[in-house]
Amino acid sequence: MTDISFFELVGQVRAMRRLRPDPVPLELLWKVLEAGVKAPSGMNTQPWSFVVIREPQGKQWFAERYQAAIEARFGGFSLSEPGGSEDSPMIRQLRAVLYQTEHMQEFPVLLLVCGLRDWPFRVPPEERVGKAPPNYGAVYPCVQNILLACRAVGLGAALTTMHQVFEDELAERFGIPDEYGVVVTIPIGYPLGKFGPVTRRPAAEVTWFERWGNTDP
């Protein structure tokens, strides 16, 4: 477990898609989940629930459908760029995604973060047909807490939403009730690579004062 400051921590929460198969101790997993449920939510509704998948059969079932969804949406991965570098940031990201796709069933924990379904205010009652979406705005702070907690205790994690392609099957397979939707899937484990700083645009490049386009504070 590491002991780093908050601002150092948030600067190192990278998507870690290459994970070792070593088991994650249950007490460490509880620590991460407890951090998740400390997130704020409107009226303190706490509309999240978790499904932890650790059994090989469940992980294999998920991995097969995940890979099929990736291939159906994106086709084969090309790990080279015409006239470009085969070690560019994009190619490195593709390699990581490909590794995750091919090894998902080997990762020690697949965490389904579920959210209570709740119609957004902008949808009038007469248009509320079928299932409401999960309350994404309330659940994502919980997701971010989980990602931060994973980094704090030395675990790698990377969220994915590709489960949306087979969510009905997913809900049936793991007994998720209709009143909940799966917001994200987070593979969790000890990373194969090293943690390091993230690369982001500076806040000054994306911030306006008083009205859009005004950079003068």
Summary of the structure (lengths in Angstrom):
residues: 217
radius of gyration: 19.0
end to end distance: 40.1
largest distance: 56.6
contacts: 580
relative contact order: 0.23
helix: 42%
strand: 14%
